[in-house]
Amino acid sequence: MSTLFTNAWVLTVDTAMTEHSTGWVHVEGSTIEAMGAGPAPALAGAEIIDCDGDIIMPGMVNTHCHMGMSVFRGLAEDVDDRLYRYILPLERKFVTAEMVRIGSALSALEMIEGGVTSVADMYYFESEVGKVAAEAGLRAIVGQTLADFNAPDHADFEQGFARVEALVDAFAGHPLITPSIAPHAPYSTGLAVMERIAQWADAHPHVPVQIHLAESQLEVDWAQENHQASSVSVVRQSGLLRPGLIAAHCLHLSDADIALMEEAAAGVATNPRSNGKAGRGIARIEALRLAGIPVGIGTDGPMSGNTLDLFAQFAPVSMFAKLLAGSRKPLPARDVIRMATIEGARVLGLADRTGSIEPGKQADLIRISLSAARLQPIYDPYSMLVFAAGPTDVTDVMVAGRWLKRAGVVQTLEPKKILRDAMQIACAFKAEMIRIDGETA
């Protein structure tokens, strides 16, 4: 199929941040064929889409997520010990392949609605996440979590590695889904297991590694008490600090840690809303990017950050950097949009395929309507996207030339069924929480 977007405000997010206030984009099959300024060329047989001045830009990249956890969204928000009182017991009892499938479908629906076209996920029963993402048409890195605490899908690390191997086999060569290995965190795997994962990763160089890193004070204390070092240093000692490592959060970093990450060519997935909501701290985004470390934006899981709306992360990530520096200058809006697109794609190892509008790249595109009053007037499109726009402004979403959302309607999923399935799980959760409360009363 050939598609020609005309009369569009094209934000390419290429190296030069080329922008065409009146431009066009030609998609041929799954690929961006060409783009330019002014009137579009005549193309016989192409579907012509007049964008009426709306923005066409790269699809957004969510660099850290736990899609299966959408069914935990908003659960026991105001309970201090909710993790141990409710979340972990509910995970042990209810997290099955079917629950992960249902939660992942709800997450996929939300992300498509909000203009996310690529996502990095790590959770349990990750083959189900991969299947859902593929059916939805999303580009995804799917990471099988390995952990030593009551993991719902493996009793020990041997079973965990077997699940990773099965995941890699299931999605080998898939055009959209990239299997990944995901040690949960340094403290929840330990040095010996991280060393084993590093050896496995050496033997599978095309399989990305994801990990929560320098996320909490608990992790900082663990590394200091057990290894007299920072958690980044421990991960480096294990061999896991490597090119292409997707390191989520990275809140507790010294200058020495940042230097180690730069030397290793690792990438960072920052999760501003989730971290701010938990009171965990502010990531040193400016320092990381100044060191040449690519930083993408993630939502974290819906249990932590509540929303998979990437727009909702933009203002916090910029504001936190400004608060940290006491200035308006850090993380200008165009840098935030780069983090949400091409830089996020670089973190995930996908920058050769997606993240910018350039000939030869995959046609992962979104259209942003400019009709809402809250978006006008527009002096700077990047500022508008960061501080004013939202998911309801995304009218169309395309991945590899396939429509995932068109004229405001999701094309690849069944919203009514997804919401019904999620509500059934929520009812089971509520009943179990009542039982737990009765036991502890």
C-alpha positions as a Python dict, from the first residue, in 0.01 Angstrom:
ca = {
    (1, 'M'): (0, 0, 0),
    (2, 'S'): (107, 355, -71),
    (3, 'T'): (-2, 639, 158),
    (4, 'L'): (66, 1011, 113),
    (5, 'F'): (16, 1249, 404),
    (6, 'T'): (-26, 1601, 271),
    (7, 'N'): (-74, 1948, 420),
    (8, 'A'): (95, 1832, 740),
    (9, 'W'): (314, 2000, 1000),
    (10, 'V'): (598, 1748, 983),
    (11, 'L'): (829, 1711, 1283),
    (12, 'T'): (1096, 1471, 1163),
    (13, 'V'): (1303, 1461, 1488),
    (14, 'D'): (1606, 1381, 1275),
    (15, 'T'): (1956, 1491, 1377),
    (16, 'A'): (1894, 1847, 1257),
    (17, 'M'): (1539, 1853, 1401),
    (18, 'T'): (1412, 1931, 1051),
    (19, 'E'): (1061, 2069, 1054),
    (20, 'H'): (821, 2137, 767),
    (21, 'S'): (537, 2366, 874),
    (22, 'T'): (359, 2265, 554),
    (23, 'G'): (489, 1933, 433),
    (24, 'W'): (421, 1580, 320),
    (25, 'V'): (526, 1223, 400),
    (26, 'H'): (512, 930, 159),
    (27, 'V'): (477, 580, 306),
    (28, 'E'): (531, 280, 82),
    (29, 'G'): (433, -49, 243),
    (30, 'S'): (597, -56, 586),
    (31, 'T'): (859, 206, 506),
    (32, 'I'): (894, 582, 488),
    (33, 'E'): (977, 647, 125),
    (34, 'A'): (1021, 1025, 125),
    (35, 'M'): (911, 1351, 280),
    (36, 'G'): (944, 1716, 201),
    (37, 'A'): (816, 2072, 228),
    (38, 'G'): (543, 2240, 30),
    (39, 'P'): (294, 2073, -205),
    (40, 'A'): (311, 1695, -220),
    (41, 'P'): (415, 1519, -542),
    (42, 'A'): (153, 1343, -753),
    (43, 'L'): (157, 971, -674),
    (44, 'A'): (-60, 742, -881),
    (45, 'G'): (-250, 487, -673),
    (46, 'A'): (-158, 633, -335),
    (47, 'E'): (-416, 697, -65),
    (48, 'I'): (-409, 1073, -8),
    (49, 'I'): (-462, 1192, 349),
    (50, 'D'): (-505, 1568, 388),
    (51, 'C'): (-386, 1642, 742),
    (52, 'D'): (-535, 1993, 741),
    (53, 'G'): (-230, 2135, 920),
    (54, 'D'): (-213, 1868, 1192),
    (55, 'I'): (123, 1742, 1317),
    (56, 'I'): (278, 1424, 1176),
    (57, 'M'): (563, 1304, 1396),
    (58, 'P'): (739, 981, 1492),
    (59, 'G'): (548, 743, 1714),
    (60, 'M'): (651, 765, 2078),
    (61, 'V'): (874, 517, 2260),
    (62, 'N'): (793, 396, 2612),
    (63, 'T'): (1130, 272, 2737),
    (64, 'H'): (1013, 99, 3057),
    (65, 'C'): (683, -68, 3136),
    (66, 'H'): (517, -363, 3310),
    (67, 'M'): (217, -412, 3081),
    (68, 'G'): (67, -706, 3264),
    (69, 'M'): (24, -495, 3579),
    (70, 'S'): (-247, -264, 3444),
    (71, 'V'): (-501, -464, 3644),
    (72, 'F'): (-329, -340, 3964),
    (73, 'R'): (-381, 25, 3871),
    (74, 'G'): (-502, 240, 4162),
    (75, 'L'): (-524, -52, 4403),
    (76, 'A'): (-495, 50, 4773),
    (77, 'E'): (-320, 377, 4688),
    (78, 'D'): (-339, 517, 5041),
    (79, 'V'): (-235, 204, 5231),
    (80, 'D'): (120, 240, 5364),
    (81, 'D'): (202, -131, 5348),
    (82, 'R'): (8, -206, 5029),
    (83, 'L'): (303, -393, 4872),
    (84, 'Y'): (317, -659, 5143),
    (85, 'R'): (-46, -643, 5252),
    (86, 'Y'): (-204, -669, 4906),
    (87, 'I'): (21, -657, 4600),
    (88, 'L'): (255, -949, 4668),
    (89, 'P'): (-23, -1180, 4793),
    (90, 'L'): (-235, -1091, 4491),
    (91, 'E'): (57, -1156, 4257),
    (92, 'R'): (125, -1495, 4415),
    (93, 'K'): (-240, -1599, 4388),
    (94, 'F'): (-358, -1441, 4064),
    (95, 'V'): (-67, -1373, 3828),
    (96, 'T'): (-108, -1637, 3559),
    (97, 'A'): (-48, -1637, 3186),
    (98, 'E'): (-413, -1546, 3135),
    (99, 'M'): (-401, -1254, 3378),
    (100, 'V'): (-85, -1121, 3213),
    (101, 'R'): (-251, -1150, 2873),
    (102, 'I'): (-554, -952, 2989),
    (103, 'G'): (-346, -686, 3164),
    (104, 'S'): (-116, -653, 2866),
    (105, 'A'): (-410, -610, 2629),
    (106, 'L'): (-544, -327, 2844),
    (107, 'S'): (-200, -165, 2842),
    (108, 'A'): (-162, -206, 2466),
    (109, 'L'): (-497, -40, 2414),
    (110, 'E'): (-402, 253, 2635),
    (111, 'M'): (-67, 304, 2467),
    (112, 'I'): (-210, 293, 2115),
    (113, 'E'): (-474, 546, 2217),
    (114, 'G'): (-194, 775, 2339),
    (115, 'G'): (42, 752, 2042),
    (116, 'V'): (298, 504, 2177),
    (117, 'T'): (429, 282, 1898),
    (118, 'S'): (726, 111, 2072),
    (119, 'V'): (758, -21, 2425),
    (120, 'A'): (1011, -203, 2643),
    (121, 'D'): (838, -436, 2885),
    (122, 'M'): (958, -662, 3164),
    (123, 'Y'): (734, -885, 3373),
    (124, 'Y'): (633, -1250, 3407),
    (125, 'F'): (482, -1485, 3147),
    (126, 'E'): (642, -1251, 2898),
    (127, 'S'): (562, -1469, 2597),
    (128, 'E'): (200, -1366, 2653),
    (129, 'V'): (304, -1000, 2645),
    (130, 'G'): (482, -1061, 2317),
    (131, 'K'): (176, -1224, 2165),
    (132, 'V'): (-50, -938, 2273),
    (133, 'A'): (192, -672, 2144),
    (134, 'A'): (222, -851, 1811),
    (135, 'E'): (-155, -881, 1774),
    (136, 'A'): (-196, -513, 1865),
    (137, 'G'): (71, -416, 1613),
    (138, 'L'): (309, -255, 1862),
    (139, 'R'): (685, -268, 1831),
    (140, 'A'): (808, -420, 2158),
    (141, 'I'): (1107, -538, 2357),
    (142, 'V'): (966, -811, 2581),
    (143, 'G'): (1179, -905, 2881),
    (144, 'Q'): (1134, -1219, 3086),
    (145, 'T'): (1198, -1117, 3447),
    (146, 'L'): (1436, -1323, 3660),
    (147, 'A'): (1411, -1277, 4036),
    (148, 'D'): (1463, -1467, 4360),
    (149, 'F'): (1140, -1363, 4533),
    (150, 'N'): (824, -1569, 4483),
    (151, 'A'): (819, -1515, 4107),
    (152, 'P'): (477, -1617, 3973),
    (153, 'D'): (616, -1804, 3672),
    (154, 'H'): (937, -1968, 3799),
    (155, 'A'): (1027, -2139, 4125),
    (156, 'D'): (1401, -2099, 4075),
    (157, 'F'): (1652, -1948, 3836),
    (158, 'E'): (1679, -2268, 3632),
    (159, 'Q'): (1312, -2239, 3543),
    (160, 'G'): (1360, -1869, 3483),
    (161, 'F'): (1636, -1928, 3230),
    (162, 'A'): (1422, -2192, 3060),
    (163, 'R'): (1149, -1929, 3017),
    (164, 'V'): (1400, -1687, 2867),
    (165, 'E'): (1516, -1953, 2620),
    (166, 'A'): (1156, -2029, 2522),
    (167, 'L'): (1084, -1657, 2475),
    (168, 'V'): (1387, -1615, 2249),
    (169, 'D'): (1284, -1915, 2041),
    (170, 'A'): (922, -1799, 2015),
    (171, 'F'): (1005, -1457, 1871),
    (172, 'A'): (1325, -1523, 1678),
    (173, 'G'): (1319, -1311, 1364),
    (174, 'H'): (986, -1145, 1443),
    (175, 'P'): (951, -811, 1261),
    (176, 'L'): (805, -629, 1563),
    (177, 'I'): (886, -827, 1879),
    (178, 'T'): (1237, -851, 2025),
    (179, 'P'): (1283, -1100, 2312),
    (180, 'S'): (1488, -981, 2610),
    (181, 'I'): (1634, -1110, 2935),
    (182, 'A'): (1543, -900, 3239),
    (183, 'P'): (1714, -953, 3574),
    (184, 'H'): (1482, -771, 3812),
    (185, 'A'): (1744, -569, 4003),
    (186, 'P'): (2089, -619, 4156),
    (187, 'Y'): (1954, -689, 4506),
    (188, 'S'): (1684, -930, 4385),
    (189, 'T'): (1919, -1144, 4178),
    (190, 'G'): (2260, -1112, 4341),
    (191, 'L'): (2611, -1099, 4200),
    (192, 'A'): (2646, -1468, 4115),
    (193, 'V'): (2323, -1478, 3916),
    (194, 'M'): (2407, -1150, 3740),
    (195, 'E'): (2740, -1303, 3638),
    (196, 'R'): (2554, -1601, 3494),
    (197, 'I'): (2314, -1370, 3309),
    (198, 'A'): (2611, -1176, 3172),
    (199, 'Q'): (2762, -1499, 3038),
    (200, 'W'): (2428, -1593, 2883),
    (201, 'A'): (2401, -1247, 2727),
    (202, 'D'): (2753, -1281, 2584),
    (203, 'A'): (2637, -1596, 2407),
    (204, 'H'): (2321, -1420, 2283),
    (205, 'P'): (2444, -1075, 2171),
    (206, 'H'): (2123, -989, 1987),
    (207, 'V'): (1908, -1029, 2299),
    (208, 'P'): (1877, -700, 2494),
    (209, 'V'): (1921, -692, 2871),
    (210, 'Q'): (1686, -488, 3093),
    (211, 'I'): (1730, -419, 3464),
    (212, 'H'): (1605, -188, 3740),
    (213, 'L'): (1917, -2, 3848),
    (214, 'A'): (1992, 247, 4126),
    (215, 'E'): (1618, 278, 4186),
    (216, 'S'): (1585, 282, 4563),
    (217, 'Q'): (1766, 342, 4889),
    (218, 'L'): (1714, -27, 4965),
    (219, 'E'): (1929, -110, 4662),
    (220, 'V'): (2194, 146, 4758),
    (221, 'D'): (2215, 0, 5110),
    (222, 'W'): (2229, -358, 4977),
    (223, 'A'): (2522, -278, 4750),
    (224, 'Q'): (2711, -95, 5022),
    (225, 'E'): (2652, -354, 5294),
    (226, 'N'): (2727, -657, 5077),
    (227, 'H'): (2987, -526, 4833),
    (228, 'Q'): (3110, -193, 4973),
    (229, 'A'): (3030, -36, 4639),
    (230, 'S'): (2752, 133, 4446),
    (231, 'S'): (2493, -82, 4273),
    (232, 'V'): (2626, 40, 3936),
    (233, 'S'): (2972, -84, 4036),
    (234, 'V'): (2827, -421, 4137),
    (235, 'V'): (2650, -456, 3802),
    (236, 'R'): (2975, -363, 3628),
    (237, 'Q'): (3161, -625, 3833),
    (238, 'S'): (2910, -886, 3719),
    (239, 'G'): (2968, -805, 3352),
    (240, 'L'): (2614, -681, 3293),
    (241, 'L'): (2705, -313, 3252),
    (242, 'R'): (2741, -332, 2877),
    (243, 'P'): (2652, -167, 2545),
    (244, 'G'): (2277, -162, 2497),
    (245, 'L'): (2186, -232, 2860),
    (246, 'I'): (1843, -81, 2928),
    (247, 'A'): (1876, 52, 3283),
    (248, 'A'): (1548, 168, 3435),
    (249, 'H'): (1518, 454, 3687),
    (250, 'C'): (1885, 532, 3775),
    (251, 'L'): (1799, 772, 4055),
    (252, 'H'): (2092, 719, 4290),
    (253, 'L'): (2396, 787, 4073),
    (254, 'S'): (2726, 948, 4163),
    (255, 'D'): (2951, 1114, 3908),
    (256, 'A'): (3162, 797, 3915),
    (257, 'D'): (2854, 585, 3839),
    (258, 'I'): (2765, 806, 3543),
    (259, 'A'): (3121, 775, 3412),
    (260, 'L'): (3098, 393, 3436),
    (261, 'M'): (2767, 393, 3248),
    (262, 'E'): (2905, 621, 2978),
    (263, 'E'): (3212, 401, 2938),
    (264, 'A'): (2990, 94, 2907),
    (265, 'A'): (2757, 260, 2650),
    (266, 'A'): (2448, 172, 2854),
    (267, 'G'): (2113, 347, 2813),
    (268, 'V'): (1870, 484, 3071),
    (269, 'A'): (1491, 469, 3094),
    (270, 'T'): (1376, 744, 3328),
    (271, 'N'): (1031, 723, 3489),
    (272, 'P'): (958, 1068, 3632),
    (273, 'R'): (593, 1034, 3726),
    (274, 'S'): (631, 697, 3896),
    (275, 'N'): (942, 805, 4086),
    (276, 'G'): (788, 1138, 4190),
    (277, 'K'): (471, 968, 4307),
    (278, 'A'): (674, 728, 4521),
    (279, 'G'): (894, 1007, 4657),
    (280, 'R'): (1205, 819, 4547),
    (281, 'G'): (1398, 1112, 4406),
    (282, 'I'): (1489, 1297, 4088),
    (283, 'A'): (1709, 1142, 3821),
    (284, 'R'): (2009, 1344, 3702),
    (285, 'I'): (1894, 1356, 3341),
    (286, 'E'): (2102, 1655, 3239),
    (287, 'A'): (2420, 1498, 3375),
    (288, 'L'): (2346, 1166, 3204),
    (289, 'R'): (2276, 1325, 2866),
    (290, 'L'): (2575, 1558, 2898),
    (291, 'A'): (2790, 1247, 2942),
    (292, 'G'): (2655, 1114, 2613),
    (293, 'I'): (2428, 852, 2771),
    (294, 'P'): (2099, 816, 2581),
    (295, 'V'): (1795, 866, 2804),
    (296, 'G'): (1445, 762, 2709),
    (297, 'I'): (1119, 820, 2894),
    (298, 'G'): (920, 537, 3050),
    (299, 'T'): (589, 516, 3229),
    (300, 'D'): (688, 231, 3461),
    (301, 'G'): (406, -9, 3543),
    (302, 'P'): (46, 106, 3586),
    (303, 'M'): (59, -1, 3951),
    (304, 'S'): (337, 252, 4016),
    (305, 'G'): (265, 542, 3783),
    (306, 'N'): (-104, 468, 3720),
    (307, 'T'): (-96, 582, 3358),
    (308, 'L'): (77, 461, 3042),
    (309, 'D'): (23, 805, 2891),
    (310, 'L'): (366, 923, 2781),
    (311, 'F'): (240, 1281, 2751),
    (312, 'A'): (186, 1271, 3129),
    (313, 'Q'): (561, 1212, 3175),
    (314, 'F'): (676, 1509, 2969),
    (315, 'A'): (609, 1799, 3205),
    (316, 'P'): (742, 1614, 3513),
    (317, 'V'): (1068, 1511, 3347),
    (318, 'S'): (1130, 1869, 3234),
    (319, 'M'): (1013, 2029, 3559),
    (320, 'F'): (1222, 1796, 3778),
    (321, 'A'): (1535, 1888, 3582),
    (322, 'K'): (1452, 2257, 3621),
    (323, 'L'): (1390, 2217, 3994),
    (324, 'L'): (1716, 2030, 4036),
    (325, 'A'): (1907, 2311, 3865),
    (326, 'G'): (1697, 2604, 3989),
    (327, 'S'): (1660, 2731, 3634),
    (328, 'R'): (1416, 2722, 3342),
    (329, 'K'): (1691, 2619, 3101),
    (330, 'P'): (1747, 2245, 3161),
    (331, 'L'): (1565, 1994, 2941),
    (332, 'P'): (1402, 2228, 2690),
    (333, 'A'): (1087, 2095, 2527),
    (334, 'R'): (1251, 1981, 2205),
    (335, 'D'): (1495, 1767, 2407),
    (336, 'V'): (1202, 1604, 2587),
    (337, 'I'): (1046, 1514, 2251),
    (338, 'R'): (1378, 1373, 2135),
    (339, 'M'): (1386, 1159, 2450),
    (340, 'A'): (1033, 1038, 2376),
    (341, 'T'): (1119, 940, 2018),
    (342, 'I'): (1464, 899, 1865),
    (343, 'E'): (1661, 895, 2191),
    (344, 'G'): (1423, 641, 2342),
    (345, 'A'): (1461, 433, 2028),
    (346, 'R'): (1838, 452, 2073),
    (347, 'V'): (1807, 327, 2433),
    (348, 'L'): (1613, 26, 2303),
    (349, 'G'): (1848, -42, 2012),
    (350, 'L'): (1576, 48, 1761),
    (351, 'A'): (1707, 380, 1628),
    (352, 'D'): (1791, 228, 1290),
    (353, 'R'): (1424, 140, 1246),
    (354, 'T'): (1214, 396, 1430),
    (355, 'G'): (1215, 719, 1631),
    (356, 'S'): (1242, 971, 1347),
    (357, 'I'): (1083, 1042, 1010),
    (358, 'E'): (1355, 961, 760),
    (359, 'P'): (1357, 771, 429),
    (360, 'G'): (1420, 401, 479),
    (361, 'K'): (1292, 388, 835),
    (362, 'Q'): (979, 203, 938),
    (363, 'A'): (656, 400, 906),
    (364, 'D'): (590, 437, 1279),
    (365, 'L'): (396, 763, 1273),
    (366, 'I'): (131, 948, 1469),
    (367, 'R'): (-98, 1237, 1383),
    (368, 'I'): (-170, 1505, 1644),
    (369, 'S'): (-483, 1713, 1599),
    (370, 'L'): (-439, 2081, 1676),
    (371, 'S'): (-810, 2157, 1708),
    (372, 'A'): (-829, 2173, 2090),
    (373, 'A'): (-845, 2523, 2237),
    (374, 'R'): (-588, 2435, 2507),
    (375, 'L'): (-322, 2385, 2237),
    (376, 'Q'): (-355, 2732, 2084),
    (377, 'P'): (-182, 2956, 2000),
    (378, 'I'): (127, 2756, 1905),
    (379, 'Y'): (456, 2946, 1915),
    (380, 'D'): (664, 2629, 1953),
    (381, 'P'): (524, 2286, 1862),
    (382, 'Y'): (757, 2110, 2104),
    (383, 'S'): (648, 2322, 2397),
    (384, 'M'): (287, 2256, 2303),
    (385, 'L'): (347, 1879, 2291),
    (386, 'V'): (530, 1874, 2626),
    (387, 'F'): (312, 2104, 2834),
    (388, 'A'): (-34, 2108, 2671),
    (389, 'A'): (-105, 1805, 2452),
    (390, 'G'): (-251, 1474, 2564),
    (391, 'P'): (-366, 1133, 2437),
    (392, 'T'): (-702, 1264, 2317),
    (393, 'D'): (-516, 1478, 2062),
    (394, 'V'): (-375, 1165, 1893),
    (395, 'T'): (-611, 1084, 1608),
    (396, 'D'): (-406, 834, 1408),
    (397, 'V'): (-134, 580, 1485),
    (398, 'M'): (64, 375, 1233),
    (399, 'V'): (332, 111, 1293),
    (400, 'A'): (525, -34, 1000),
    (401, 'G'): (265, 115, 768),
    (402, 'R'): (-26, -57, 946),
    (403, 'W'): (-303, 151, 1102),
    (404, 'L'): (-337, 81, 1474),
    (405, 'K'): (-565, 379, 1529),
    (406, 'R'): (-749, 574, 1261),
    (407, 'A'): (-980, 872, 1293),
    (408, 'G'): (-975, 822, 1670),
    (409, 'V'): (-1069, 452, 1663),
    (410, 'V'): (-830, 170, 1758),
    (411, 'Q'): (-821, -79, 1471),
    (412, 'T'): (-632, -380, 1605),
    (413, 'L'): (-794, -452, 1943),
    (414, 'E'): (-1143, -501, 2087),
    (415, 'P'): (-1182, -233, 2358),
    (416, 'K'): (-1513, -359, 2502),
    (417, 'K'): (-1383, -713, 2552),
    (418, 'I'): (-1054, -587, 2699),
    (419, 'L'): (-1232, -367, 2953),
    (420, 'R'): (-1476, -645, 3044),
    (421, 'D'): (-1193, -895, 3102),
    (422, 'A'): (-1002, -645, 3316),
    (423, 'M'): (-1307, -576, 3532),
    (424, 'Q'): (-1349, -947, 3600),
    (425, 'I'): (-995, -963, 3737),
    (426, 'A'): (-1056, -649, 3943),
    (427, 'C'): (-1360, -815, 4102),
    (428, 'A'): (-1149, -1115, 4202),
    (429, 'F'): (-885, -879, 4347),
    (430, 'K'): (-1148, -694, 4552),
    (431, 'A'): (-1285, -1017, 4695),
    (432, 'E'): (-936, -1131, 4797),
    (433, 'M'): (-858, -793, 4957),
    (434, 'I'): (-1176, -821, 5167),
    (435, 'R'): (-1064, -1169, 5275),
    (436, 'I'): (-715, -1037, 5368),
    (437, 'D'): (-869, -752, 5567),
    (438, 'G'): (-1089, -998, 5752),
    (439, 'E'): (-791, -1212, 5848),
    (440, 'T'): (-590, -916, 5978),
    (441, 'A'): (-874, -732, 6153),
}
